[in-house]
Amino acid sequence: MSLAKTSSKPVQIPWPWVLAGVVLMGELLVLWILYDEGFEFTCRDALPEAYCAFAGHIVPRALGVLAVLSVGALAWPSLLRPLLTNGKPQTVPGMGLNLLGFSLILAPFSWVSDAAGSFAVTMAALMWSVGGILAAVGICLMVTPARGWRDLLSKSWLLLGILTAVGLVLPEVTTQLFAWSYPLWHTGQVTEWTFAAVVSVLLVFGYTLETDPSIQLISANDFAVLVGPQCSGVEGFLLITVFLTVYLILFRKDLRFPHVLLLYPLGLGISWLFNVARISVLLAIGADISPSLAVGGFHSHAGWLTFTALSIALIGLSRFVPFFTTHEFRQAPTGSSIFKDPVAARILPFIVFMLSALLLSTFSQNPSLYYPVRVLALTAIILAFWPIYRSLPWRPSPEALLAGLAIGMLWILIPASDGSVQPYGDLAGLSLAAWFLLRGIGTIMLVPIVEELFFRDYLEGRLRLREGRGWVVFAALLSAAAFAALHDRWAEAFVAALVFSWVFRRSGRITDAIVAHAVANGAIFAFAVLSGRMHII
């Protein structure tokens, strides 16, 4: 069971869909590792530029198509109907065709280089093209039989074509959006206002500054900050806009329109003020404390810290100010204490988890050294909600244990880049033993509870806007993508999230997903400690 106040019969995720997703993400991961990171071949010197421009971004294009089609299924649920009502997927033939195509894609890696002749390069391009088509067709057959796709194309060929095209050009669209955003930052009054505001703040605090308004350069004690694209805040404006849009869609039934649209100018204005404060603090840290801490720690994470703080503030404002909420929401019964609220039990621990990570990353160049602080914070918030967690059915199924072990082995076997700094720094003796103990408690016991309750139990439930297997799959994919975005090893995390989601849906008990996650983390942590490869965690 989940923490929701009402329960329903769990909806089973179709295994072929999950399998197709796992195969696709695994293959994209391999292609990214081989061709984006270790392939010594200058495509534009040997093949048409248009071909190279398209093939060179094939991984983000595939992810873009998947994302856009998922959004399309959300907006037009009828798209999924032909895929769900035309018989069983052709799993085995589809996988065979996919693996044949994938083998053709991989084959040129071993013999194509800048020294290869024109015939070899032409053959490689042909194998990449044919292999890509075969691999894509195989994935499609793993989702539904050919007649399902014929049915879909006969009814929605134009919409499907438009969505696919949008997904294919997403890399260029994203690049162009940022290219357009930065010139806007450098024109008009915005640059001058921000530069003047930062100078005013620092002067109030007594700093002796050297400034160059022509290029928006501010320096103090031989540490300089350029108020330009790197510190512009444009990304923050875009993030807040996207966040508010998604939030208003998900919680539209609780919010009062058009009143909540005022959150857009409010959020953008506060984001600008936060950006001024961020630049000011950045220069203060670099001038008075440590330039390396300013650049390597604060500058890298302060933007996300302020974005998170602003997002939480806007959520609180929209929920607790009657001007922004509907009458039905205000009249809904509330619990006597937030620590008795099942929804809060799924959300608040995750907020504490993320904020603690952001704070430590902002003010330390080795935040892993202070992981015990996060453990103490998570322990406190989990104990506050413990009566709710204790009431859950803690009787793990064999599938949960096996799934967790499989994910742990997958994480261990896939190579990971070595960390340049030991996570425990220069600790030794009892301090080092205590660090390992608390790291293990956090990794194996606390993190699975926090992440599974939020991603699988809360977020997936919110994303299933309607009944049906298609919405179950859509919610699982989207929540898995959000889960993967928080991990450096995003491909492995995406696969793990889908497996944990299947475990949850299969039994209807969120505790099974928690146990599977804990088993996986336990196996990874044990291997990391015994092998000394702490960077894999």
C-alpha positions in Angstrom: 0.0 0.0 0.0 1.0 3.6 -0.4 0.6 6.5 1.9 -2.4 7.8 0.1 -5.6 8.1 2.2 -7.5 6.0 -0.3 -6.4 2.8 -1.9 -7.3 1.1 -5.2 -6.3 -2.0 -7.0 -2.7 -1.6 -8.3 -2.4 -1.2 -12.0 0.2 -3.5 -13.6 2.8 -1.9 -15.9 3.0 -4.0 -19.1 6.3 -5.8 -18.9 7.0 -5.4 -22.6 6.8 -1.6 -22.2 9.2 -1.6 -19.3 11.6 -4.0 -21.1 11.5 -1.8 -24.2 12.4 1.2 -22.1 15.2 -0.5 -20.3 16.7 -1.8 -23.6 16.4 1.7 -25.2 18.0 3.5 -22.3 20.8 0.9 -22.1 21.6 1.2 -25.8 21.6 5.0 -25.6 24.0 4.8 -22.7 26.3 2.6 -24.6 26.2 4.9 -27.7 26.9 7.9 -25.6 29.9 6.3 -23.9 31.4 5.0 -27.1 30.6 7.6 -29.8 30.4 10.8 -27.8 33.3 10.2 -25.4 35.8 7.8 -27.0 35.3 8.0 -30.8 38.3 9.5 -32.7 36.5 10.4 -36.0 35.9 13.8 -37.4 32.6 13.2 -39.2 32.4 16.5 -41.1 35.7 15.9 -42.8 34.4 12.7 -44.5 30.6 12.8 -44.7 28.0 15.5 -45.6 27.6 18.1 -42.9 23.8 17.6 -42.6 24.3 13.9 -41.9 26.9 14.6 -39.2 24.8 17.3 -37.6 21.9 14.9 -37.3 23.8 11.7 -36.3 26.1 13.6 -33.9 23.2 14.3 -31.5 21.3 11.0 -32.0 21.2 10.3 -28.2 19.6 13.6 -27.2 17.4 13.3 -30.3 16.1 9.9 -29.2 15.5 11.2 -25.6 13.8 14.2 -27.1 11.4 12.1 -29.2 10.6 10.0 -26.1 9.9 13.1 -24.0 7.8 14.8 -26.6 5.7 11.7 -27.3 5.2 11.3 -23.6 3.9 14.8 -23.4 1.7 14.2 -26.5 0.2 11.1 -24.8 -0.6 13.4 -21.8 -2.3 15.9 -24.0 -4.0 13.5 -26.4 -4.7 10.2 -24.6 -6.2 8.7 -27.7 -2.7 8.3 -29.1 -2.1 5.4 -26.7 -5.4 3.5 -27.5 -4.2 1.8 -30.7 -1.0 0.7 -28.9 -3.0 -0.9 -26.1 -5.8 -2.6 -28.0 -4.1 -4.5 -30.9 -2.9 -7.7 -29.3 0.3 -8.7 -27.5 3.6 -7.0 -28.4 6.0 -8.9 -30.6 8.6 -9.0 -27.8 11.0 -11.7 -29.1 11.0 -10.7 -32.8 11.2 -7.0 -31.8 14.2 -7.6 -29.5 15.9 -9.7 -32.2 15.4 -6.9 -34.8 16.6 -4.3 -32.3 19.7 -6.2 -31.4 20.6 -6.7 -35.1 20.2 -3.0 -35.7 22.2 -2.1 -32.6 25.0 -4.5 -33.7 25.2 -2.7 -37.0 25.5 0.7 -35.2 28.3 -0.6 -33.0 30.3 -2.4 -35.7 32.0 0.7 -37.3 33.4 1.8 -33.9 36.2 -0.7 -34.2 37.5 0.2 -37.6 36.4 3.8 -38.5 38.8 6.6 -37.8 40.1 9.8 -39.4 42.6 7.6 -41.3 39.9 5.4 -42.9 39.3 5.5 -46.6 36.2 6.8 -48.3 34.7 3.3 -48.9 35.1 2.4 -45.2 33.4 5.7 -44.1 30.6 5.2 -46.6 30.0 1.7 -45.4 30.0 2.9 -41.8 27.4 5.6 -42.6 25.2 3.0 -44.3 25.5 0.6 -41.3 24.7 3.5 -38.9 21.6 4.5 -40.9 20.2 1.0 -41.5 21.1 -0.1 -37.9 19.3 2.9 -36.5 16.1 2.2 -38.5 16.2 -1.5 -37.5 16.8 -0.8 -33.8 13.9 1.7 -33.7 11.5 -0.6 -35.5 12.5 -3.4 -33.1 11.7 -1.1 -30.1 8.3 -0.3 -31.6 7.5 -4.0 -32.1 8.4 -4.6 -28.4 5.7 -2.1 -27.4 2.9 -3.2 -29.7 2.5 -5.4 -32.8 2.7 -3.9 -36.3 -1.0 -3.6 -36.7 -1.1 -1.3 -33.6 1.3 1.1 -35.3 -0.7 0.9 -38.6 -3.9 1.7 -36.6 -2.1 4.6 -34.9 -0.7 6.0 -38.2 -4.0 5.7 -40.0 -5.7 7.8 -37.4 -3.0 10.2 -36.1 -0.2 10.2 -38.7 0.0 14.0 -38.9 0.1 14.6 -35.1 2.5 11.7 -34.6 4.8 13.1 -37.3 4.7 16.6 -35.9 5.6 15.3 -32.3 8.4 13.1 -33.6 9.8 16.0 -35.7 9.7 18.3 -32.7 11.6 15.7 -30.6 14.2 15.2 -33.3 15.1 19.0 -33.4 15.0 19.5 -29.6 18.8 19.8 -29.4 18.9 22.6 -31.9 15.8 24.3 -30.3 17.4 24.2 -26.8 20.6 25.6 -28.1 18.9 28.4 -30.0 16.7 29.3 -27.0 19.8 29.9 -24.9 21.5 31.7 -27.8 18.5 34.1 -28.0 18.3 34.5 -24.3 21.8 35.8 -23.8 21.7 38.7 -26.3 18.5 39.8 -24.5 20.5 39.9 -21.3 23.1 42.1 -22.8 20.7 44.7 -24.2 18.4 47.2 -22.6 18.4 48.0 -18.9 18.6 44.5 -17.3 22.4 44.3 -17.4 22.8 47.8 -16.0 20.3 47.3 -13.2 21.9 44.1 -12.1 25.4 45.5 -12.3 24.3 48.6 -10.3 22.4 46.5 -7.7 25.4 44.2 -7.1 27.8 47.2 -6.7 25.3 48.9 -4.3 25.0 45.8 -2.1 28.8 45.4 -1.9 29.3 49.1 -1.1 26.8 48.9 1.7 28.9 46.1 3.3 32.0 48.2 3.0 33.9 46.6 0.1 36.4 48.7 -1.9 35.6 47.9 -5.5 37.1 48.3 -8.9 34.5 48.3 -11.6 34.3 48.5 -15.3 30.7 49.3 -16.4 31.5 48.8 -20.1 31.9 45.1 -19.6 30.1 44.7 -16.2 33.2 43.7 -14.3 33.4 44.0 -10.5 36.5 43.1 -8.5 37.7 43.3 -4.9 40.9 42.0 -3.4 42.1 40.6 -6.8 38.9 38.6 -7.2 36.7 39.6 -10.1 33.2 38.7 -11.2 31.9 39.3 -14.7 28.1 40.0 -14.7 27.6 38.3 -18.0 26.2 35.0 -19.4 27.8 32.9 -16.6 26.1 35.1 -13.9 23.2 36.4 -15.9 20.4 34.4 -14.2 18.8 33.6 -17.6 18.7 29.9 -16.7 17.0 30.8 -13.4 14.3 32.7 -15.3 13.7 29.8 -17.6 13.7 27.3 -14.8 11.2 29.2 -12.7 8.9 29.6 -15.7 9.0 25.9 -16.5 8.6 25.0 -12.9 5.5 27.2 -12.4 3.9 25.9 -15.6 4.3 22.3 -14.5 3.1 23.1 -11.0 0.0 25.0 -12.2 -0.9 22.1 -14.5 -0.5 19.4 -11.8 -2.3 21.3 -9.1 -4.8 23.2 -11.3 -7.8 21.8 -9.3 -6.6 23.4 -6.1 -5.6 26.8 -7.6 -7.6 29.8 -8.5 -7.2 31.1 -12.0 -6.3 33.7 -13.3 -5.1 34.8 -9.8 -2.2 32.3 -9.7 -0.8 33.7 -12.9 0.5 36.6 -10.8 3.1 34.0 -9.5 4.9 34.4 -12.8 6.0 38.1 -12.5 6.4 37.6 -8.7 8.7 34.6 -9.3 10.8 36.2 -12.0 11.2 39.4 -9.9 12.3 37.5 -6.8 14.6 35.4 -9.0 16.3 38.6 -10.2 16.8 39.7 -6.6 18.2 36.3 -5.7 20.6 36.6 -8.6 21.8 39.9 -7.3 22.4 38.4 -3.9 24.1 35.4 -5.4 26.6 37.4 -7.3 27.2 39.6 -4.3 27.9 36.6 -2.0 30.0 35.0 -4.7 32.3 38.0 -4.8 32.4 38.3 -1.0 33.5 34.7 -0.6 36.1 35.0 -3.4 37.5 38.2 -2.0 37.5 37.4 1.8 37.5 33.6 2.2 38.6 31.4 -0.8 38.5 32.0 -4.5 38.5 28.2 -5.1 35.5 27.8 -2.8 33.7 30.7 -4.5 34.3 29.2 -8.0 34.3 25.5 -7.3 31.6 25.4 -4.6 29.3 28.4 -4.3 29.3 29.4 -7.9 28.5 25.8 -9.0 25.5 25.3 -6.7 24.2 28.6 -5.4 21.9 29.0 -8.5 20.2 25.7 -7.8 20.0 26.5 -4.1 18.2 29.8 -4.7 16.0 28.2 -7.4 14.9 25.5 -4.9 14.3 28.0 -2.1 12.2 30.2 -4.5 10.3 27.2 -5.8 9.3 26.1 -2.2 8.4 29.7 -1.3 6.1 30.0 -4.3 4.5 26.7 -3.5 3.9 27.8 0.0 2.5 31.1 -1.1 0.1 29.4 -3.6 -1.2 27.0 -1.0 -1.6 29.1 2.1 -2.7 32.5 0.7 -6.5 32.3 0.1 -6.2 34.6 -2.9 -4.5 31.8 -4.9 -6.6 28.8 -3.8 -10.1 27.6 -4.7 -12.9 27.6 -2.2 -13.0 23.8 -2.3 -9.4 23.6 -1.3 -9.8 26.0 1.6 -12.8 24.1 2.8 -11.1 20.7 2.7 -10.5 19.2 6.1 -6.9 19.3 7.4 -5.1 17.3 10.0 -4.3 18.6 13.4 -0.6 18.3 12.7 1.6 18.3 9.6 3.4 15.3 11.0 0.1 13.3 10.8 -0.4 14.2 7.1 0.4 11.3 4.7 1.2 13.7 1.9 3.6 15.7 4.0 5.3 12.4 5.0 6.1 11.8 1.3 7.3 15.3 0.5 9.0 16.9 3.4 11.8 14.4 3.9 12.7 14.7 0.3 12.8 18.5 0.6 15.1 18.1 3.6 17.2 15.7 1.6 17.6 18.0 -1.3 18.2 21.2 0.7 20.9 19.6 2.8 22.7 18.5 -0.4 22.4 22.0 -1.9 23.6 23.7 1.3 26.6 21.5 1.7 27.5 21.7 -2.0 27.2 25.5 -1.9 29.6 26.0 1.0 32.0 23.1 0.7 34.2 21.8 -2.1 33.9 18.3 -0.7 30.3 18.0 0.5 30.5 14.2 0.9 32.8 14.8 3.9 29.8 16.3 5.7 27.4 13.5 4.7 26.8 12.7 8.4 25.1 16.1 8.8 22.6 15.0 6.1 22.1 11.7 7.9 21.2 13.5 11.2 18.8 15.9 9.4 17.1 13.0 7.6 16.9 10.9 10.8 15.1 13.8 12.6 12.5 14.3 9.9 11.9 10.5 9.4 11.4 10.1 13.2 8.9 12.9 13.2 6.8 10.9 10.7 7.6 7.5 12.1 4.1 6.6 13.3 2.9 6.9 9.6 5.9 4.9 8.3 5.5 2.2 11.0 1.9 1.5 9.9 3.0 0.5 6.4 3.0 -3.2 5.6 6.6 -4.1 6.0 6.6 -7.6 4.5 8.9 -7.5 1.4 8.2 -9.9 -1.5 10.8 -12.1 -3.1 10.5 -10.0 -6.2 11.6 -6.9 -4.3 14.7 -8.6 -2.9 15.7 -10.0 -6.3 15.0 -6.8 -8.1 17.2 -4.9 -5.6 20.0 -7.3 -6.0 19.8 -7.1 -9.8 20.0 -3.3 -9.7 22.9 -3.4 -7.3 24.8 -5.8 -9.6 24.0 -3.5 -12.6 25.4 -0.5 -10.8 28.5 -2.3 -9.8 29.3 -3.9 -13.1 28.9 -0.7 -15.3 32.2 1.2 -15.1 32.1 4.6 -13.4 34.7 7.4 -13.6 37.0 7.6 -10.6 36.5 10.5 -8.2 39.4 12.9 -7.9 38.9 13.4 -4.1 38.1 10.8 -1.5 34.6 11.5 -0.1 35.8 11.3 3.5 38.7 13.7 3.0 41.5 13.4 5.5 39.5 11.7 8.2 41.2 8.8 10.1 40.7 6.6 13.2 37.3 6.9 15.0 36.2 9.8 12.9 36.6 7.8 9.7 34.8 4.8 11.3 31.9 7.1 12.3 31.8 8.6 8.8 31.5 5.1 7.2 28.8 4.0 9.7 26.7 7.1 9.1 27.3 6.9 5.3 26.0 3.3 5.4 23.0 4.2 7.5 22.1 7.1 5.1 22.7 5.1 1.9 21.0 1.8 2.9 18.2 2.9 5.4 17.3 6.5 5.0 17.7 7.4 1.3 15.5 4.5 0.0 12.6 5.7 2.3 12.9 9.3 1.2 13.3 8.7 -2.5 10.8 6.0 -2.9 8.1 7.8 -1.0 8.6 10.9 -3.1 9.3 9.6 -6.6 7.3 6.3 -6.7 4.5 6.9 -4.2 3.9 10.7 -4.6 5.2 11.9 -7.9 4.0 8.9 -10.0 0.6 9.2 -8.4 0.4 12.8 -9.3 1.5 12.2 -12.9 -1.2 9.6 -13.5 -3.9 12.1 -14.4 -6.3 9.5 -15.7 -6.9 5.8 -15.4 -5.4 3.3 -17.8 -2.1 1.5 -18.5 -0.9 4.2 -20.8 -0.9 6.7 -18.0 0.8 4.3 -15.6 3.6 3.9 -18.1 3.8 7.7 -18.8 4.0 8.4 -15.1 6.7 5.8 -14.5 8.8 7.1 -17.4 8.5 10.8 -16.3 9.2 10.1 -12.6 12.1 7.9 -13.6 13.5 10.7 -15.7 13.2 13.1 -12.7 14.9 10.5 -10.5 17.7 10.1 -13.0 18.3 13.8 -13.3 19.4 13.9 -9.7 22.1 11.2 -10.2 25.4 11.6 -11.9 25.0 8.1 -13.3 21.7 9.0 -14.9 21.2 6.0 -17.2 21.7 3.4 -14.4 19.4 5.5 -12.2 16.7 5.6 -14.9 16.7 1.9 -15.2 16.7 1.5 -11.4 13.7 3.8 -11.1 11.7 1.8 -13.6 12.4 -1.4 -11.8 11.5 0.0 -8.4 8.3 1.3 -10.0 7.4 -2.1 -11.3 8.1 -3.6 -7.9 5.7 -1.1 -6.4 3.0 -1.6 -9.0 3.2 -5.4 -8.8 2.5 -5.6 -5.1 0.8 -2.3 -4.5 3.1 -1.8 -1.5 5.5 1.1 -1.5 7.5 -0.8 1.1 8.5 -3.3 -1.6 10.1 -0.5 -3.6 11.8 0.8 -0.5 13.2 -2.7 0.3 14.4 -3.2 -3.3 16.1 0.2 -3.2 17.7 -0.6 0.2 19.0 -4.0 -1.1 20.5 -2.4 -4.2 22.1 0.4 -2.1 23.4 -2.2 0.4 25.1 -4.3 -2.3 26.6 -1.2 -3.8 27.8 0.2 -0.5 29.3 -3.2 0.6 31.2 -3.5 -2.7 32.4 0.1 -2.5 33.8 -0.3 1.0 35.4 -3.7 0.3 37.0 -2.5 -3.0 37.8 1.0 -1.9 35.8 2.4 -4.8 33.7 4.8 -2.9 33.1 6.8 -6.1 30.5 4.3 -7.4 28.0 5.1 -4.7 
